[in-house]
Amino acid sequence: MTLRDHAVSPLHIPVECLKGSRVCERMTKHLVMQALFRAVATRRPAAGLIHHTDRGSQYRALAYQALVSQFDMLASMSRRGNCYDNAPIESFWGTLKNELVYHQRFATREQARRSISEYIEIFYNRQRTQARLNYQSPAAFTQRFYLNQIAA
C-alpha cells in the first residue's frame, strides 16, 4: 500500500465491527459504492440505519446518496471542520497503520489488499479484543448482544 492508495470501510459503531472494506488507487464514488454494497450484503441492516460519512465528494455524489436512500438508510455527514464526528473510523485507520501497514512492505497492490482484508476480517473483527467491548472481539460482542436480545 502506498501513500496514493485509499481504503474505505463502513464501521458498525456500537461494536466497531468493520464491514465492506475496499482498497483502491483513487478515492471515488465507485469505490465507496462498492464498499457500501458489500457492507449491506454482509450486514443486512434494518431500515432507518444512520449512515454517517465525512464530507468527501465521493459521499456527496448524487449516485452515492441515491444508493444510501435505496437501502433505506438515513444519510448523515460530518459538520464542516469538525474532526471529532468521524473519530471512531479515524481511530481505526490509525490502528490499522500502526499494527499492519507501517510494519510491512507490500510488493504489489494485490498483496496490500489481501493483507488489509485479512487484518480486518480475520484479526480485527474476530480476534482483536477491545477494552470498550469488555475485552471481547467485535464479532464475539455482536454475537453475545444478539443472543441476549433473543433471550430477553
C-alpha positions in Angstrom: 0.0 0.0 0.0 1.4 3.4 -0.9 0.5 6.9 0.1 -1.6 7.1 -3.1 -3.8 4.1 -2.2 -7.1 4.7 -0.4 -9.1 2.3 1.8 -12.7 2.6 2.8 -14.7 0.5 5.2 -18.1 1.0 6.8 -17.8 0.8 10.6 -20.7 -0.6 12.7 -20.2 1.9 15.6 -21.8 0.2 18.6 -19.3 -2.7 18.3 -16.7 -1.3 16.0 -17.0 -4.2 13.6 -15.9 -3.3 10.0 -17.9 -4.4 7.0 -17.4 -4.0 3.3 -13.7 -2.9 3.1 -12.2 -1.8 -0.2 -8.8 -0.6 -1.3 -8.1 1.3 -4.5 -5.7 3.8 -6.0 -8.3 6.6 -6.1 -11.0 7.6 -3.7 -14.0 7.7 -6.0 -17.8 7.3 -5.7 -17.4 3.9 -7.3 -15.1 2.7 -4.5 -17.4 3.9 -1.7 -20.4 2.4 -3.5 -18.7 -1.0 -3.7 -17.9 -0.8 0.0 -21.5 0.1 0.8 -22.8 -2.7 -1.4 -20.5 -5.2 0.4 -21.4 -3.9 3.8 -25.2 -4.2 3.1 -24.8 -7.7 1.7 -22.7 -8.8 4.7 -24.7 -7.0 7.5 -28.2 -6.6 6.1 -29.1 -3.6 8.2 -32.6 -2.7 9.2 -34.3 0.3 7.5 -33.6 3.6 9.1 -29.9 2.9 9.8 -27.9 6.2 10.1 -25.1 6.1 7.6 -22.5 8.7 8.6 -19.6 9.8 6.4 -17.2 12.7 6.1 -17.9 15.5 3.6 -15.8 14.0 0.8 -17.1 14.5 -2.8 -17.5 10.7 -3.3 -20.0 10.7 -0.4 -21.8 13.8 -1.7 -22.2 12.3 -5.2 -25.8 12.0 -6.3 -25.3 8.3 -7.2 -24.0 7.5 -3.8 -26.7 9.4 -2.0 -29.3 7.6 -4.1 -27.8 4.3 -3.1 -28.0 5.2 0.5 -31.7 6.0 0.1 -32.3 2.8 -1.9 -31.0 0.9 1.1 -33.5 2.8 3.3 -30.6 4.4 5.3 -30.6 7.9 6.6 -27.6 9.9 5.3 -25.6 11.9 7.9 -22.4 13.9 7.2 -19.8 15.4 9.4 -20.1 19.0 10.2 -17.7 21.2 8.3 -14.4 21.5 10.1 -15.3 19.1 12.9 -12.7 16.3 13.1 -14.5 14.6 16.0 -17.5 13.5 14.0 -15.5 10.7 12.4 -13.3 9.9 15.4 -14.2 6.1 15.6 -13.2 5.3 12.0 -10.2 7.6 12.0 -9.0 5.8 15.2 -9.4 2.5 13.3 -7.3 3.8 10.4 -4.6 4.7 12.9 -4.7 1.3 14.4 -4.5 -0.4 11.0 -1.5 1.7 10.1 0.3 1.1 13.4 -0.4 -2.6 13.6 -0.1 -3.6 9.9 0.9 -1.1 7.3 3.9 0.5 8.9 5.4 -2.9 9.7 5.2 -4.4 6.1 6.5 -3.6 2.7 4.0 -4.8 0.2 5.4 -6.0 -3.1 2.1 -5.4 -5.0 -1.2 -3.7 -4.5 -2.9 -7.1 -4.5 -0.7 -8.2 -1.6 -1.7 -5.0 0.2 -5.4 -5.6 -0.5 -5.1 -9.2 0.8 -3.2 -8.2 3.9 -5.7 -5.4 4.8 -8.7 -7.7 4.1 -7.2 -10.4 6.3 -6.4 -7.9 9.0 -9.9 -6.6 9.1 -12.0 -9.7 8.5 -9.9 -12.2 10.5 -7.8 -10.3 13.1 -9.6 -7.1 13.8 -13.2 -8.3 13.7 -12.8 -11.8 15.1 -9.7 -11.8 17.3 -8.5 -8.4 18.4 -10.1 -7.6 21.8 -11.1 -4.1 22.8 -11.4 -2.6 26.3 -14.6 -0.8 25.4 -16.2 -4.1 24.4 -15.4 -5.7 27.8 -12.2 -7.2 26.3 -14.1 -9.1 23.6 -13.6 -9.0 19.8 -16.3 -7.1 17.8 -17.6 -10.4 16.5 -17.9 -12.0 19.9 -19.5 -8.9 21.4 -22.0 -8.7 18.5 -22.9 -12.4 18.9 -23.5 -12.0 22.7 -25.5 -8.9 22.1 -27.9 -10.6 19.7 -28.1 -13.7 21.9 -29.1 -11.5 24.8 -31.7 -9.8 22.6 -33.2 -13.2 21.7 -33.2 -14.3 25.3 -34.9 -11.1 26.6 
